[in-house]
Amino acid sequence: MVAAIIGARRGREKAAKARQDAIDESRGQLLKELAIDLRLRSYFKQFDADESGELDRKQLVSFLTATDFSTPDGTPPTDEEVAYVLRLSDTNGSGTVDKTEFKAALTTWGSARFSAVFSICVIFGTLSP
């Protein structure tokens, strides 16, 4: 009987520890996401020169130029690259990148230079500046 009680207690303690570990992991992930969000807001604000809440084509080119580490400093993206980033990140069709689309633009740009999809779009001329 005592062994059963001790076993049940250990089982509850183990389950409680597993729940706490899951909570701690979720909390850590949330903090990482918040830190990334704060950095993204800061980057967005840096390139949103007119404080419109959107990056127009010129501001987007400035952003892409500043964040491209695969070319010499100051090398702007091609018109095709800008069109590619806009096509994949401008979900509301405004022709700009707003705050909610900015993370997608950054992700798209990070993969654009190495993407087979981008290369195919350029080859077949399905991107328009």
N, CA, C and O atoms as CSV, one atom per row, in Angstrom:
chain,resi,resn,atom,element,x,y,z
A,1,MET,N,N,0.812,-1.185,0.000
A,1,MET,CA,C,0.000,0.000,0.000
A,1,MET,C,C,0.864,1.262,0.000
A,1,MET,O,O,0.622,2.186,-0.776
A,2,VAL,N,N,1.870,1.294,0.872
A,2,VAL,CA,C,2.774,2.445,0.956
A,2,VAL,C,C,3.515,2.622,-0.368
A,2,VAL,O,O,3.703,3.744,-0.837
A,3,ALA,N,N,3.928,1.523,-0.958
A,3,ALA,CA,C,4.643,1.596,-2.239
A,3,ALA,C,C,3.743,2.189,-3.319
A,3,ALA,O,O,4.216,2.939,-4.172
A,4,ALA,N,N,2.474,1.865,-3.291
A,4,ALA,CA,C,1.536,2.398,-4.277
A,4,ALA,C,C,1.358,3.899,-4.091
A,4,ALA,O,O,1.296,4.650,-5.064
A,5,ILE,N,N,1.277,4.331,-2.836
A,5,ILE,CA,C,1.135,5.764,-2.543
A,5,ILE,C,C,2.380,6.514,-2.989
A,5,ILE,O,O,2.281,7.575,-3.605
A,6,ILE,N,N,3.539,5.972,-2.684
A,6,ILE,CA,C,4.800,6.605,-3.089
A,6,ILE,C,C,4.913,6.646,-4.602
A,6,ILE,O,O,5.351,7.646,-5.170
A,7,GLY,N,N,4.516,5.553,-5.258
A,7,GLY,CA,C,4.550,5.501,-6.721
A,7,GLY,C,C,3.623,6.531,-7.339
A,7,GLY,O,O,3.983,7.190,-8.314
A,8,ALA,N,N,2.426,6.674,-6.774
A,8,ALA,CA,C,1.462,7.663,-7.278
A,8,ALA,C,C,1.997,9.067,-7.086
A,8,ALA,O,O,1.860,9.911,-7.972
A,9,ARG,N,N,2.606,9.327,-5.939
A,9,ARG,CA,C,3.177,10.650,-5.656
A,9,ARG,C,C,4.287,10.965,-6.657
A,9,ARG,O,O,4.345,12.065,-7.206
A,10,ARG,N,N,5.161,9.998,-6.886
A,10,ARG,CA,C,6.260,10.212,-7.843
A,10,ARG,C,C,5.713,10.479,-9.243
A,10,ARG,O,O,6.246,11.306,-9.982
A,11,GLY,N,N,4.643,9.767,-9.595
A,11,GLY,CA,C,4.011,9.973,-10.897
A,11,GLY,C,C,3.466,11.394,-11.026
A,11,GLY,O,O,3.637,12.043,-12.058
A,12,ARG,N,N,2.797,11.877,-9.948
A,12,ARG,CA,C,2.262,13.247,-9.971
A,12,ARG,C,C,3.400,14.267,-10.036
A,12,ARG,O,O,3.307,15.266,-10.750
A,13,GLU,N,N,4.475,14.010,-9.284
A,13,GLU,CA,C,5.621,14.926,-9.284
A,13,GLU,C,C,6.273,14.971,-10.669
A,13,GLU,O,O,6.669,16.034,-11.149
A,14,LYS,N,N,6.376,13.808,-11.295
A,14,LYS,CA,C,6.960,13.724,-12.633
A,14,LYS,C,C,6.097,14.483,-13.643
A,14,LYS,O,O,6.616,15.205,-14.495
A,15,ALA,N,N,4.775,14.315,-13.541
A,15,ALA,CA,C,3.857,15.009,-14.441
A,15,ALA,C,C,3.920,16.519,-14.204
A,15,ALA,O,O,3.906,17.301,-15.156
A,16,ALA,N,N,3.988,16.926,-12.937
A,16,ALA,CA,C,4.075,18.357,-12.613
A,16,ALA,C,C,5.374,18.953,-13.159
A,16,ALA,O,O,5.378,20.072,-13.670
A,17,LYS,N,N,6.467,18.211,-13.051
A,17,LYS,CA,C,7.752,18.694,-13.584
A,17,LYS,C,C,7.683,18.818,-15.095
A,17,LYS,O,O,8.187,19.788,-15.661
A,18,ALA,N,N,7.060,17.841,-15.757
A,18,ALA,CA,C,6.929,17.887,-17.216
A,18,ALA,C,C,6.092,19.094,-17.635
A,18,ALA,O,O,6.424,19.767,-18.611
A,19,ARG,N,N,4.996,19.376,-16.897
A,19,ARG,CA,C,4.176,20.564,-17.208
A,19,ARG,C,C,4.973,21.842,-17.023
A,19,ARG,O,O,4.911,22.746,-17.856
A,20,GLN,N,N,5.729,21.919,-15.923
A,20,GLN,CA,C,6.533,23.121,-15.663
A,20,GLN,C,C,7.615,23.292,-16.724
A,20,GLN,O,O,7.880,24.415,-17.153
A,21,ASP,N,N,8.238,22.207,-17.151
A,21,ASP,CA,C,9.242,22.282,-18.214
A,21,ASP,C,C,8.628,22.794,-19.511
A,21,ASP,O,O,9.231,23.599,-20.221
A,22,ALA,N,N,7.414,22.315,-19.816
A,22,ALA,CA,C,6.724,22.774,-21.028
A,22,ALA,C,C,6.393,24.264,-20.925
A,22,ALA,O,O,6.536,25.000,-21.902
A,23,ILE,N,N,5.958,24.703,-19.763
A,23,ILE,CA,C,5.658,26.124,-19.546
A,23,ILE,C,C,6.928,26.955,-19.696
A,23,ILE,O,O,6.919,27.994,-20.355
A,24,ASP,N,N,8.012,26.502,-19.088
A,24,ASP,CA,C,9.283,27.228,-19.179
A,24,ASP,C,C,9.769,27.319,-20.621
A,24,ASP,O,O,10.278,28.355,-21.048
A,25,GLU,N,N,9.611,26.231,-21.366
A,25,GLU,CA,C,10.025,26.226,-22.774
A,25,GLU,C,C,9.169,27.201,-23.594
A,25,GLU,O,O,9.687,27.949,-24.424
A,26,SER,N,N,7.862,27.182,-23.351
A,26,SER,CA,C,6.962,28.108,-24.045
A,26,SER,C,C,7.298,29.551,-23.704
A,26,SER,O,O,7.316,30.412,-24.584
A,27,ARG,N,N,7.561,29.814,-22.448
A,27,ARG,CA,C,7.917,31.164,-22.002
A,27,ARG,C,C,9.216,31.616,-22.669
A,27,ARG,O,O,9.321,32.756,-23.120
A,28,GLY,N,N,10.193,30.731,-22.731
A,28,GLY,CA,C,11.463,31.064,-23.386
A,28,GLY,C,C,11.266,31.358,-24.865
A,28,GLY,O,O,11.857,32.299,-25.394
A,29,GLN,N,N,10.441,30.561,-25.536
A,29,GLN,CA,C,10.161,30.772,-26.956
A,29,GLN,C,C,9.444,32.101,-27.163
A,29,GLN,O,O,9.750,32.833,-28.104
A,30,LEU,N,N,8.493,32.415,-26.291
A,30,LEU,CA,C,7.766,33.679,-26.390
A,30,LEU,C,C,8.709,34.868,-26.216
A,30,LEU,O,O,8.597,35.861,-26.935
A,31,LEU,N,N,9.628,34.770,-25.274
A,31,LEU,CA,C,10.598,35.853,-25.062
A,31,LEU,C,C,11.499,36.038,-26.276
A,31,LEU,O,O,11.818,37.169,-26.644
A,32,LYS,N,N,11.909,34.940,-26.899
A,32,LYS,CA,C,12.722,35.037,-28.116
A,32,LYS,C,C,11.933,35.725,-29.224
A,32,LYS,O,O,12.458,36.593,-29.922
A,33,GLU,N,N,10.668,35.334,-29.384
A,33,GLU,CA,C,9.835,35.930,-30.419
A,33,GLU,C,C,9.613,37.419,-30.169
A,33,GLU,O,O,9.607,38.214,-31.108
A,34,LEU,N,N,9.433,37.795,-28.911
A,34,LEU,CA,C,9.274,39.215,-28.577
A,34,LEU,C,C,10.543,40.004,-28.887
A,34,LEU,O,O,10.475,41.125,-29.392
A,35,ALA,N,N,11.686,39.422,-28.586
A,35,ALA,CA,C,12.959,40.092,-28.876
A,35,ALA,C,C,13.130,40.271,-30.385
A,35,ALA,O,O,13.572,41.326,-30.838
A,36,ILE,N,N,12.786,39.260,-31.151
A,36,ILE,CA,C,12.870,39.360,-32.617
A,36,ILE,C,C,11.904,40.423,-33.117
A,36,ILE,O,O,12.254,41.223,-33.984
A,37,ASP,N,N,10.693,40.436,-32.576
A,37,ASP,CA,C,9.696,41.429,-32.983
A,37,ASP,C,C,10.190,42.851,-32.703
A,37,ASP,O,O,10.009,43.746,-33.529
A,38,LEU,N,N,10.803,43.053,-31.559
A,38,LEU,CA,C,11.338,44.384,-31.233
A,38,LEU,C,C,12.443,44.794,-32.206
A,38,LEU,O,O,12.507,45.948,-32.630
A,39,ARG,N,N,13.304,43.855,-32.556
A,39,ARG,CA,C,14.364,44.163,-33.526
A,39,ARG,C,C,13.776,44.484,-34.896
A,39,ARG,O,O,14.220,45.417,-35.566
A,40,LEU,N,N,12.773,43.704,-35.308
A,40,LEU,CA,C,12.137,43.948,-36.599
A,40,LEU,C,C,11.472,45.322,-36.625
A,40,LEU,O,O,11.564,46.037,-37.622
A,41,ARG,N,N,10.812,45.689,-35.545
A,41,ARG,CA,C,10.191,47.021,-35.470
A,41,ARG,C,C,11.242,48.116,-35.598
A,41,ARG,O,O,11.026,49.128,-36.264
A,42,SER,N,N,12.377,47.899,-34.952
A,42,SER,CA,C,13.458,48.876,-35.021
A,42,SER,C,C,13.993,49.002,-36.450
A,42,SER,O,O,14.203,50.112,-36.938
A,43,TYR,N,N,14.212,47.865,-37.122
A,43,TYR,CA,C,14.686,47.887,-38.512
A,43,TYR,C,C,13.662,48.576,-39.412
A,43,TYR,O,O,14.016,49.401,-40.254
A,44,PHE,N,N,12.396,48.229,-39.224
A,44,PHE,CA,C,11.346,48.820,-40.049
A,44,PHE,C,C,11.345,50.339,-39.891
A,44,PHE,O,O,11.303,51.081,-40.872
A,45,LYS,N,N,11.391,50.776,-38.659
A,45,LYS,CA,C,11.378,52.220,-38.367
A,45,LYS,C,C,12.574,52.921,-39.009
A,45,LYS,O,O,12.461,54.050,-39.486
A,46,GLN,N,N,13.708,52.248,-39.015
A,46,GLN,CA,C,14.936,52.806,-39.600
A,46,GLN,C,C,14.759,53.096,-41.092
A,46,GLN,O,O,15.292,54.086,-41.592
A,47,PHE,N,N,14.025,52.252,-41.802
A,47,PHE,CA,C,13.893,52.415,-43.260
A,47,PHE,C,C,12.591,53.109,-43.675
A,47,PHE,O,O,12.453,53.515,-44.829
A,48,ASP,N,N,11.648,53.248,-42.759
A,48,ASP,CA,C,10.395,53.951,-43.040
A,48,ASP,C,C,10.623,55.451,-42.818
A,48,ASP,O,O,10.136,56.028,-41.846
A,49,ALA,N,N,11.370,56.065,-43.734
A,49,ALA,CA,C,11.821,57.446,-43.577
A,49,ALA,C,C,10.669,58.439,-43.448
A,49,ALA,O,O,10.784,59.420,-42.712
A,50,ASP,N,N,9.576,58.204,-44.142
A,50,ASP,CA,C,8.448,59.142,-44.097
A,50,ASP,C,C,7.431,58.784,-43.011
A,50,ASP,O,O,6.390,59.430,-42.891
A,51,GLU,N,N,7.737,57.756,-42.226
A,51,GLU,CA,C,6.905,57.308,-41.110
A,51,GLU,C,C,5.458,57.033,-41.533
A,51,GLU,O,O,4.515,57.340,-40.804
A,52,SER,N,N,5.303,56.451,-42.719
A,52,SER,CA,C,3.972,56.147,-43.250
A,52,SER,C,C,3.435,54.809,-42.755
A,52,SER,O,O,2.253,54.506,-42.916
A,53,GLY,N,N,4.313,54.012,-42.154
A,53,GLY,CA,C,3.906,52.673,-41.736
A,53,GLY,C,C,4.053,51.652,-42.848
A,53,GLY,O,O,3.669,50.492,-42.700
A,54,GLU,N,N,4.624,52.104,-43.982
A,54,GLU,CA,C,4.856,51.223,-45.131
A,54,GLU,C,C,6.203,51.569,-45.754
A,54,GLU,O,O,6.656,52.713,-45.713
A,55,LEU,N,N,6.823,50.554,-46.328
A,55,LEU,CA,C,8.034,50.793,-47.101
A,55,LEU,C,C,7.639,50.842,-48.567
A,55,LEU,O,O,7.185,49.845,-49.128
A,56,ASP,N,N,7.812,52.015,-49.192
A,56,ASP,CA,C,7.548,52.100,-50.623
A,56,ASP,C,C,8.716,51.453,-51.357
A,56,ASP,O,O,9.663,50.990,-50.721
A,57,ARG,N,N,8.664,51.417,-52.657
A,57,ARG,CA,C,9.690,50.725,-53.448
A,57,ARG,C,C,11.091,51.265,-53.148
A,57,ARG,O,O,12.034,50.490,-52.981
A,58,LYS,N,N,11.227,52.587,-53.081
A,58,LYS,CA,C,12.542,53.197,-52.822
A,58,LYS,C,C,13.062,52.804,-51.436
A,58,LYS,O,O,14.235,52.464,-51.282
A,59,GLN,N,N,12.192,52.852,-50.437
A,59,GLN,CA,C,12.591,52.466,-49.081
A,59,GLN,C,C,12.906,50.972,-49.014
A,59,GLN,O,O,13.827,50.556,-48.311
A,60,LEU,N,N,12.141,50.176,-49.744
A,60,LEU,CA,C,12.397,48.735,-49.780
A,60,LEU,C,C,13.763,48.457,-50.407
A,60,LEU,O,O,14.506,47.605,-49.921
A,61,VAL,N,N,14.094,49.166,-51.475
A,61,VAL,CA,C,15.403,49.000,-52.112
A,61,VAL,C,C,16.511,49.368,-51.120
A,61,VAL,O,O,17.529,48.680,-51.048
A,62,SER,N,N,16.321,50.446,-50.357
A,62,SER,CA,C,17.314,50.832,-49.346
A,62,SER,C,C,17.485,49.731,-48.308
A,62,SER,O,O,18.603,49.394,-47.919
A,63,PHE,N,N,16.362,49.177,-47.867
A,63,PHE,CA,C,16.406,48.092,-46.896
A,63,PHE,C,C,17.119,46.867,-47.460
A,63,PHE,O,O,17.990,46.296,-46.804
A,64,LEU,N,N,16.752,46.465,-48.675
A,64,LEU,CA,C,17.362,45.282,-49.282
A,64,LEU,C,C,18.846,45.488,-49.534
A,64,LEU,O,O,19.642,44.562,-49.372
A,65,THR,N,N,19.222,46.701,-49.930
A,65,THR,CA,C,20.640,47.019,-50.158
A,65,THR,C,C,21.426,46.897,-48.857
A,65,THR,O,O,22.514,46.323,-48.831
A,66,ALA,N,N,20.872,47.435,-47.790
A,66,ALA,CA,C,21.566,47.428,-46.495
A,66,ALA,C,C,21.675,46.036,-45.889
A,66,ALA,O,O,22.598,45.770,-45.120
A,67,THR,N,N,20.761,45.159,-46.217
A,67,THR,CA,C,20.750,43.832,-45.595
A,67,THR,C,C,21.272,42.724,-46.501
A,67,THR,O,O,21.145,41.544,-46.174
A,68,ASP,N,N,21.857,43.093,-47.638
A,68,ASP,CA,C,22.409,42.087,-48.547
A,68,ASP,C,C,23.894,41.911,-48.265
A,68,ASP,O,O,24.703,42.796,-48.545
A,69,PHE,N,N,24.236,40.768,-47.713
A,69,PHE,CA,C,25.634,40.500,-47.382
A,69,PHE,C,C,26.307,39.604,-48.413
A,69,PHE,O,O,27.443,39.170,-48.220
A,70,SER,N,N,25.600,39.326,-49.516
A,70,SER,CA,C,26.159,38.452,-50.544
A,70,SER,C,C,26.813,39.244,-51.676
A,70,SER,O,O,27.410,38.658,-52.579
A,71,THR,N,N,26.701,40.580,-51.631
A,71,THR,CA,C,27.294,41.435,-52.660
A,71,THR,C,C,28.115,42.518,-51.968
A,71,THR,O,O,27.992,42.708,-50.758
A,72,PRO,N,N,28.954,43.230,-52.724
A,72,PRO,CA,C,29.707,44.331,-52.102
A,72,PRO,C,C,28.758,45.366,-51.494
A,72,PRO,O,O,27.649,45.564,-51.990
A,73,ASP,N,N,29.195,46.020,-50.426
A,73,ASP,CA,C,28.386,47.043,-49.759
A,73,ASP,C,C,27.854,48.056,-50.752
A,73,ASP,O,O,28.572,48.507,-51.644
A,74,GLY,N,N,26.592,48.409,-50.589
A,74,GLY,CA,C,25.976,49.432,-51.422
A,74,GLY,C,C,25.426,48.938,-52.742
A,74,GLY,O,O,24.891,49.731,-53.517
A,75,THR,N,N,25.545,47.640,-53.022
A,75,THR,CA,C,25.022,47.093,-54.269
A,75,THR,C,C,23.511,46.931,-54.147
A,75,THR,O,O,23.044,46.137,-53.330
A,76,PRO,N,N,22.740,47.667,-54.945
A,76,PRO,CA,C,21.278,47.550,-54.836
A,76,PRO,C,C,20.784,46.249,-55.463
A,76,PRO,O,O,21.457,45.663,-56.311
A,77,PRO,N,N,19.612,45.809,-55.041
A,77,PRO,CA,C,19.036,44.605,-55.656
A,77,PRO,C,C,18.580,44.913,-57.076
A,77,PRO,O,O,18.347,46.071,-57.424
A,78,THR,N,N,18.457,43.888,-57.882
A,78,THR,CA,C,17.941,44.064,-59.237
A,78,THR,C,C,16.437,44.327,-59.165
A,78,THR,O,O,15.802,44.068,-58.143
A,79,ASP,N,N,15.884,44.837,-60.243
A,79,ASP,CA,C,14.437,45.048,-60.299
A,79,ASP,C,C,13.686,43.733,-60.101
A,79,ASP,O,O,12.621,43.704,-59.485
A,80,GLU,N,N,14.250,42.645,-60.630
A,80,GLU,CA,C,13.624,41.326,-60.486
A,80,GLU,C,C,13.601,40.888,-59.015
A,80,GLU,O,O,12.617,40.316,-58.546
A,81,GLU,N,N,14.688,41.163,-58.301
A,81,GLU,CA,C,14.743,40.794,-56.884
A,81,GLU,C,C,13.714,41.575,-56.073
A,81,GLU,O,O,13.046,41.018,-55.202
A,82,VAL,N,N,13.592,42.863,-56.365
A,82,VAL,CA,C,12.603,43.692,-55.660
A,82,VAL,C,C,11.192,43.180,-55.966
A,82,VAL,O,O,10.361,43.058,-55.066
A,83,ALA,N,N,10.932,42.883,-57.234
A,83,ALA,CA,C,9.618,42.368,-57.620
A,83,ALA,C,C,9.327,41.043,-56.921
A,83,ALA,O,O,8.197,40.799,-56.497
A,84,TYR,N,N,10.331,40.197,-56.803
A,84,TYR,CA,C,10.182,38.900,-56.142
A,84,TYR,C,C,9.817,39.083,-54.669
A,84,TYR,O,O,8.901,38.435,-54.165
A,85,VAL,N,N,10.534,39.963,-53.991
A,85,VAL,CA,C,10.260,40.215,-52.577
A,85,VAL,C,C,8.848,40.772,-52.411
A,85,VAL,O,O,8.106,40.347,-51.525
A,86,LEU,N,N,8.483,41.722,-53.266
A,86,LEU,CA,C,7.138,42.294,-53.181
A,86,LEU,C,C,6.057,41.253,-53.462
A,86,LEU,O,O,5.044,41.195,-52.766
A,87,ARG,N,N,6.280,40.440,-54.478
A,87,ARG,CA,C,5.272,39.440,-54.843
A,87,ARG,C,C,5.011,38.473,-53.691
A,87,ARG,O,O,3.867,38.086,-53.454
A,88,LEU,N,N,6.047,38.089,-52.986
A,88,LEU,CA,C,5.875,37.101,-51.921
A,88,LEU,C,C,5.500,37.699,-50.574
A,88,LEU,O,O,4.961,36.994,-49.721
A,89,SER,N,N,5.771,38.978,-50.363
A,89,SER,CA,C,5.511,39.549,-49.037
A,89,SER,C,C,4.348,40.536,-48.995
A,89,SER,O,O,3.754,40.730,-47.935
A,90,ASP,N,N,4.012,41.159,-50.106
A,90,ASP,CA,C,2.942,42.156,-50.132
A,90,ASP,C,C,1.588,41.455,-50.233
A,90,ASP,O,O,1.007,41.344,-51.313
A,91,THR,N,N,1.104,40.989,-49.099
A,91,THR,CA,C,-0.112,40.180,-49.091
A,91,THR,C,C,-1.387,40.984,-49.329
A,91,THR,O,O,-2.398,40.415,-49.741
A,92,ASN,N,N,-1.362,42.294,-49.080
A,92,ASN,CA,C,-2.575,43.090,-49.287
A,92,ASN,C,C,-2.610,43.775,-50.654
A,92,ASN,O,O,-3.569,44.476,-50.975
A,93,GLY,N,N,-1.555,43.569,-51.463
A,93,GLY,CA,C,-1.534,44.094,-52.825
A,93,GLY,C,C,-1.372,45.597,-52.940
A,93,GLY,O,O,-1.736,46.181,-53.960
A,94,SER,N,N,-0.829,46.234,-51.906
A,94,SER,CA,C,-0.680,47.697,-51.910
A,94,SER,C,C,0.515,48.181,-52.722
A,94,SER,O,O,0.617,49.367,-53.033
A,95,GLY,N,N,1.420,47.267,-53.066
A,95,GLY,CA,C,2.641,47.668,-53.763
A,95,GLY,C,C,3.710,48.164,-52.815
A,95,GLY,O,O,4.764,48.635,-53.242
A,96,THR,N,N,3.431,48.055,-51.511
A,96,THR,CA,C,4.382,48.440,-50.470
A,96,THR,C,C,4.493,47.288,-49.482
A,96,THR,O,O,3.755,46.305,-49.564
A,97,VAL,N,N,5.426,47.425,-48.549
A,97,VAL,CA,C,5.565,46.438,-47.480
A,97,VAL,C,C,5.220,47.146,-46.176
A,97,VAL,O,O,5.918,48.069,-45.756
A,98,ASP,N,N,4.134,46.702,-45.537
A,98,ASP,CA,C,3.765,47.321,-44.270
A,98,ASP,C,C,4.379,46.542,-43.110
A,98,ASP,O,O,5.081,45.552,-43.314
A,99,LYS,N,N,4.105,47.001,-41.900
A,99,LYS,CA,C,4.722,46.392,-40.716
A,99,LYS,C,C,4.392,44.908,-40.593
A,99,LYS,O,O,5.227,44.114,-40.161
A,100,THR,N,N,3.175,44.541,-40.973
A,100,THR,CA,C,2.781,43.131,-40.833
A,100,THR,C,C,3.431,42.256,-41.898
A,100,THR,O,O,3.533,41.042,-41.724
A,101,GLU,N,N,3.867,42.857,-42.987
A,101,GLU,CA,C,4.480,42.105,-44.091
A,101,GLU,C,C,6.008,42.118,-44.033
A,101,GLU,O,O,6.673,41.421,-44.798
A,102,PHE,N,N,6.547,42.909,-43.128
A,102,PHE,CA,C,7.986,43.129,-43.083
A,102,PHE,C,C,8.785,41.857,-42.804
A,102,PHE,O,O,9.817,41.625,-43.434
A,103,LYS,N,N,8.325,41.044,-41.881
A,103,LYS,CA,C,9.041,39.807,-41.560
A,103,LYS,C,C,9.086,38.891,-42.777
A,103,LYS,O,O,10.111,38.268,-43.054
A,104,ALA,N,N,7.966,38.811,-43.509
A,104,ALA,CA,C,7.931,37.994,-44.723
A,104,ALA,C,C,8.906,38.539,-45.764
A,104,ALA,O,O,9.568,37.771,-46.462
A,105,ALA,N,N,8.993,39.873,-45.867
A,105,ALA,CA,C,9.928,40.480,-46.820
A,105,ALA,C,C,11.367,40.132,-46.452
A,105,ALA,O,O,12.176,39.798,-47.318
A,106,LEU,N,N,11.675,40.213,-45.176
A,106,LEU,CA,C,13.025,39.896,-44.713
A,106,LEU,C,C,13.355,38.427,-44.966
A,106,LEU,O,O,14.454,38.104,-45.417
A,107,THR,N,N,12.423,37.554,-44.682
A,107,THR,CA,C,12.622,36.118,-44.916
A,107,THR,C,C,12.785,35.834,-46.402
A,107,THR,O,O,13.661,35.068,-46.806
A,108,THR,N,N,11.936,36.457,-47.209
A,108,THR,CA,C,12.005,36.270,-48.659
A,108,THR,C,C,13.346,36.745,-49.192
A,108,THR,O,O,13.980,36.062,-49.997
A,109,TRP,N,N,13.774,37.912,-48.743
A,109,TRP,CA,C,15.045,38.462,-49.205
A,109,TRP,C,C,16.210,37.577,-48.795
A,109,TRP,O,O,17.163,37.404,-49.556
A,110,GLY,N,N,16.135,37.020,-47.598
A,110,GLY,CA,C,17.196,36.139,-47.129
A,110,GLY,C,C,17.357,34.899,-47.990
A,110,GLY,O,O,18.453,34.351,-48.105
A,111,SER,N,N,16.262,34.459,-48.594
A,111,SER,CA,C,16.324,33.250,-49.409
A,111,SER,C,C,16.354,33.536,-50.907
A,111,SER,O,O,16.608,32.628,-51.699
A,112,ALA,N,N,16.100,34.782,-51.308
A,112,ALA,CA,C,15.962,35.102,-52.731
A,112,ALA,C,C,17.204,34.771,-53.549
A,112,ALA,O,O,17.098,34.194,-54.631
A,113,ARG,N,N,18.350,35.121,-53.054
A,113,ARG,CA,C,19.578,34.910,-53.822
A,113,ARG,C,C,19.879,33.439,-54.067
A,113,ARG,O,O,20.575,33.089,-55.019
A,114,PHE,N,N,19.360,32.595,-53.217
A,114,PHE,CA,C,19.698,31.177,-53.305
A,114,PHE,C,C,18.500,30.316,-53.684
A,114,PHE,O,O,18.559,29.089,-53.596
A,115,SER,N,N,17.430,30.949,-54.099
A,115,SER,CA,C,16.190,30.231,-54.359
A,115,SER,C,C,16.074,29.788,-55.813
A,115,SER,O,O,16.259,30.580,-56.737
A,116,ALA,N,N,15.770,28.533,-55.991
A,116,ALA,CA,C,15.532,28.011,-57.344
A,116,ALA,C,C,14.266,28.630,-57.920
A,116,ALA,O,O,14.182,28.859,-59.127
A,117,VAL,N,N,13.287,28.901,-57.073
A,117,VAL,CA,C,12.043,29.516,-57.532
A,117,VAL,C,C,12.336,30.893,-58.126
A,117,VAL,O,O,11.817,31.245,-59.185
A,118,PHE,N,N,13.167,31.663,-57.437
A,118,PHE,CA,C,13.531,32.985,-57.947
A,118,PHE,C,C,14.207,32.858,-59.310
A,118,PHE,O,O,13.871,33.588,-60.243
A,119,SER,N,N,15.136,31.955,-59.422
A,119,SER,CA,C,15.849,31.765,-60.689
A,119,SER,C,C,14.888,31.396,-61.818
A,119,SER,O,O,15.016,31.910,-62.929
A,120,ILE,N,N,13.944,30.527,-61.549
A,120,ILE,CA,C,12.964,30.118,-62.564
A,120,ILE,C,C,12.095,31.306,-62.979
A,120,ILE,O,O,11.817,31.493,-64.164
A,121,CYS,N,N,11.667,32.107,-61.998
A,121,CYS,CA,C,10.851,33.283,-62.304
A,121,CYS,C,C,11.611,34.266,-63.194
A,121,CYS,O,O,11.032,34.847,-64.111
A,122,VAL,N,N,12.889,34.450,-62.929
A,122,VAL,CA,C,13.703,35.358,-63.745
A,122,VAL,C,C,13.859,34.784,-65.159
A,122,VAL,O,O,13.702,35.500,-66.149
A,123,ILE,N,N,14.166,33.501,-65.239
A,123,ILE,CA,C,14.365,32.868,-66.536
A,123,ILE,C,C,13.113,32.965,-67.401
A,123,ILE,O,O,13.208,33.283,-68.587
A,124,PHE,N,N,11.950,32.699,-66.830
A,124,PHE,CA,C,10.716,32.708,-67.585
A,124,PHE,C,C,10.027,34.078,-67.633
A,124,PHE,O,O,8.948,34.222,-68.207
A,125,GLY,N,N,10.670,35.080,-67.020
A,125,GLY,CA,C,10.155,36.441,-67.103
A,125,GLY,C,C,8.819,36.637,-66.413
A,125,GLY,O,O,8.008,37.452,-66.853
A,126,THR,N,N,8.578,35.896,-65.332
A,126,THR,CA,C,7.296,36.035,-64.652
A,126,THR,C,C,7.317,37.083,-63.545
A,126,THR,O,O,6.336,37.237,-62.817
A,127,LEU,N,N,8.418,37.798,-63.417
A,127,LEU,CA,C,8.503,38.894,-62.451
A,127,LEU,C,C,8.522,40.196,-63.227
A,127,LEU,O,O,9.230,40.332,-64.225
A,128,SER,N,N,7.742,41.142,-62.759
A,128,SER,CA,C,7.781,42.434,-63.416
A,128,SER,C,C,8.097,43.499,-62.385
A,128,SER,O,O,7.459,43.555,-61.333
A,129,PRO,N,N,9.079,44.348,-62.677
A,129,PRO,CA,C,9.484,45.379,-61.728
A,129,PRO,C,C,8.378,46.370,-61.431
A,129,PRO,O,O,8.574,47.298,-60.646
